[in-house]
Every structure is written in structure tokens, then in C-alpha cells.
């Protein structure tokens, strides 16, 4: 299932790489071009088969372009994700595309609640730090429509040690969905096995060993992360933007796997268990590969 890596010097050179350039930037351009040119390759066909097995929800079809993973960032309540963490959205999409058979859009995009583009796709990342201004009536109505159509929201607190952003988002969501309080997702929830088998959420920091979510119709529609996931995915000029503490490289790999799982859950939210690809999972883990 994992995608082919663009790693050789000859292959990088074919995409215009020069000495000292960031390979991620070159890989990103190469992957975007390959996905554009090869929609019906084995990789794309596998992606279609995977979602056919998992099942595409009826509500997802209410959105416009919903066939590829795209980690769009939401600006709301006067708060927007900082520039460094915003780079993590492209890395997130790139990891989903590289490691799975899914298509992804790698160009970062920031949207607001009142733009018509909100309902183009059924996935947004609401990231930031600190308190929010109260959402306007129009913003509340748009958020209500988005969630009731089946949209999936990940709330990623950039300063989880303080947690002010998470509290503020919960306050605003209570105005939209007063009958649906966040609950802790059980350890066996599908987000922990949608692609990789992971034992807990993780990000730039270890954070709590569980996630909270607003669950409607049996689906987790709003997931609250107190781990700074975008911080673990963010890129600087030619390296990772932030350290992952306390476990370093191994922790970052676990954070990426959690991000991939969330991406697959966003794409295939009717997926119930891992039996359809259990044999691949076991082979994959036996060799310890990403």
C-alpha cells in the first residue's frame, strides 16, 4: 500500500532539484504532478477500491470536491494558525498520499466560515492558540450547516499546555450543537486503526492518552487534539520546524501515523474495522516500515 518514494538523485534531478534544495519541496511538486497525470494508475485504482470497501457516506456527497484529502485551515474568531504550523497542512496531505493509496491536494489553503468554499470539501483543521472572539451569527450558521452536512473538523490546539484555544472552540461549538457534548473516544475507536494500528494520540508533545470528540450519528465529527499535531508536521526551510518532545524522531513518526489515520477517517468515515486490510497491516508492521 505505501506509495513509491522519490528518493534517488537521478529522480530528484528529473524534477529540477539542485544541490541544497529541500527534498520535501521537490517531492511535493513531483507527487502533485504524478497524481495529476496518473489518475487511473494502480495507485489511484487502489484508492477507489479502498473507499469502495470502506463506504462513502451520503453526507460526504453533499460536498463538492471530496475525493482527495486536503487539510484546509480554518480562520475564525480572530484566530488563525501561525505561519510555521500552517506548513504542516501540506506535509499532512503529502504523508497521506505517500503512505496510502489516497489522492491528496498538497497546496495549503486557509478559509473562513463565511466563504462559499467551506462546503467544497468535508474536512477542515481548526488550529490556533489562545482565546477566540465570539463567532458572529453568520459564522455560527455556516458552522452549523457544515457540521450538519457531515463535515469533519479537527481542532488542533497549538498551545495545548494552556488549552485556552480548545476551551474557546468548545464554547463556540456549544452554541452550534448544544445537545452534543464532547466525549472521550474509546481506545478501540476506528481513528486508532484506520490505516495504522496506534495505541494513543500524539503530536509535538505527548499530551493526554485519549482524544475527545463530538459524536453524531455514530461518527466523530469534531475531534479535539491536545497534542499540537501540526507542530509535529510543520516544516522549516529544510528541516522540521519544531522538536517533538520528549521522544524525538520516534515520537514524530507516531504523530505522522496518527495524522494519516485521521486523514483516512476523513476520507472514508463509514469505515468500521481493520479486517479488510488486516493481512497487509500485519506484514507491514512485521518489517517496521512507515
N, C-alpha and C positions, 0 to 999 in steps of 0.2 A: 503493500500500500504506500509506503513513503515515496515521495517524488524524487526524481533524479536530481542529484546535486550538480550545480555548475561550479566546478572546483578547479579544473585543470588550467594551467597558464594559457594553453592554446585556446581553450574555450572562452576564457575571460577576455583574451585578446580579440577574439572574434566579435565581442560585444563592445569593443572600444576601450578596454581597460588600459590604463597607463600605470607605470610603477608608482606606488604610494597611494593610489586611489582606494577608497573604501570599497571592499568587495561587496558589502551589502548593497550599496547603490548600484553596482554593476549587476549583481544577481537580481535585484528588483526589476531593473529595466529588461533583463533577459527573460525573467519569468513573466512579466506583463506581455512581452511580445510573443512568447511561446503560447501563452494562454489565448491570445487574440488569434494566432494563426492556426492553432491545433484544437479547435473546439470539439472535433469528433475523433480525437486520438483515444487510445486505450485509457489514458488518464481521465479524460472527460467522460467517456462511457462508463468507467467505474464510478465516477461521481454521480451520474444519473442513476446507476443501479443501486448505489448505496442509499440515496434518498428515496428511491422507489421501495426498497426494503423497509427503511425506517418509517416512511409515510410522510407525505407533505400535508400539512394541515390546511383545512379550508380557509381559516382566517388568514393564513400566510398569503393565499392567492388574492386577498383583498388589497395587498400592497402591489406597488409597481414592479420594480426590478428586484426580485428577491431570490435569484438563482445563484448568486455569488456572495461570499462572505465579505463584508465591508464594515470595519469598525469605525463608524461615524461618531464624532464627538459632539456632545450637546452643550450649547451655551445657554444658560438660563439663570434667572435670579441674580444677574450681575456677576456671575462667576463663570470662568472659562478655564479649561485645563491649561497649565503652563506650557510654554513652547517646547521644553525638553521632553516632558511626558507625552506631548502630542505626537512626537516621533514614534512612540510606542504603538500607535494605531496601525501604522504601515507595517511595522515589524510583526505585529499580531497577525495581520492578514497574510503576510509573507510566510510565517511559520505554519499557518493553517494550510496554505497552498502547497508548501514544500513537503509537509509531513503526511498529508492526507490526499485523497483523490478529489478534493473540492476545488472549485474555482474561487478566486478571490479578487477583489479590487484593491489595489495597493496604494492608490493616491489618497492622502489624508483629506478629510473634509470635516468642517465644523458647521453645524446647522443650529438654528433656533427653533423653538416650538411653534412659532407662527409662520414659518416658511412652508410653502406647499411641498417642498422636497422631503419634509418629515416623513410622509407616508410613501415615499418611493421605495423604501426598504424597511424590513421588520426588525431592525436591530440598531440600537444606539448605546453609546457609552457616556454616562453622565459622570464626569470626573472633575475633581477640584478640591479645594481646601477652604476651611472657614465657613462662616455663616452665609446664608442666601438672603437676598431681598425677597419679600413675599411675591409669589407669582401673580401676574395680572389675571383678570378674568379670562382674557383671550388665551393666555398661556395655559391656564388650568383646563379650559375647554379643549384645547388642542391635545394636551397630555391625556385627558380623559378619553378622547377619541382614539388616540394612538394605542393606548392600553386595551381598550375595549375591542379594537380591531384585531388584537392578538399580538401587538408589538412586544418585543423583548428588550428590557432595559437592564444594563449592568451599571450599578452605582459603585464607582471606584474612588475611595477616599485617598487623596494624595498625602494626607497627614493623619493616618489612622490612629496614631498615638493619642491625639487630642479628640478626634472623632466629631468635631463640630460640623463638618460637611455632611456626614451621614445623618446626624440628628436633624439638620435643617432639611435635607431631602425627605426624610421620613415625615417631618411636619407637613411639608407641602403635599406629599402623596396622600396623607391622611385627609386632606381637603378634597382630593380627587376620588379616593377609594376608602371612604370612612368605614366600610364594612369588612375590609380586608387588612388585618394587621400582619406585620412581618412575623414569620415563624422560623425556627431553626430547621434547616433541611437535615434529614437523617443521613447517617454515614453511607447508607446503601443507595442514596439518590443517584439518578442517572447522570448528573453532571460529573460524578466521580468516576464514571466508566463509559462516557460517550465515545471515547476513542482510546485513551489510555486508562489504565487502572491506577487511580491515585488515591491516597489514603486521607488527604486533607487539602484544604485550600492553602495557597502560599503565594507570596509576591516578593516585593523588595524586602519586606520584613516577614517574619514567621506569622505573626498575628494569631488570632483565635483559631482553634482547630475545626471550626464549622463556619458555614455561611448562613445568613438569614435571607429570607425571600418572601415576597408576596405571591401567594399561590392562588390561581383562579382556574377553575375547570380542570384541576389536576395538574396544571402546568405552572412552573415557576416563571412568572412574567417579569418580576423585578428582583434582581439578585444584588444583595449588599455585600461588598467586599471590604474588609478592614485590613488589607494586606498591601495596598499600593501596587496592584498588578501592573499598571502602565509604567510605574517606576522600574520594575524588573525588565520591561521590554524596551524601554527608551534607549535611543542611540545618540551618542555624541558624534563628533566628526568622523572618527574611525574606530570607535570602541563603545562599550556600554556607558550610558550616561551616569548611572548610579551603581554603587556597590549593593550587593544583596547580602544582608546580614541576618544571622551570624554565619551561615554555611557556604557563602561564596558561590563558586561555579555550580556545585551540585544543587544548591537552592535555586539558582536561576533556571536550570534545566527543569526542575519540578514546577516552577512558576510557568514556564513555557508550556509544559504539558497541561497544566490547569487551563491556560488560555486556549489551547487547542480544543480541549473538551468543551469549553464554553462556546467556542466558535461552532463546533459540530452540533451542540444543543440548539444554538440559534438557527442553524440551517435545517435541522431535522428534529423539530421539537415533539414529534409523536413517537420518537424512539423510546422503547421501554426497557430493553435489557441488552446485554452484550453477547447473546448467544449467536447472533448472525455472523459475528466475526471472532468468536472465541478462539478458534484454532489459530487464526493469524495473531491474536493477542499473545497467546502462549508462545508461539515461535519467536515473535518479536521480542518479548521480554527475556526469553532464554538466552539471547545474544546480547542483551543490554543496549540495543541500539535506540536512538531517538526516532 
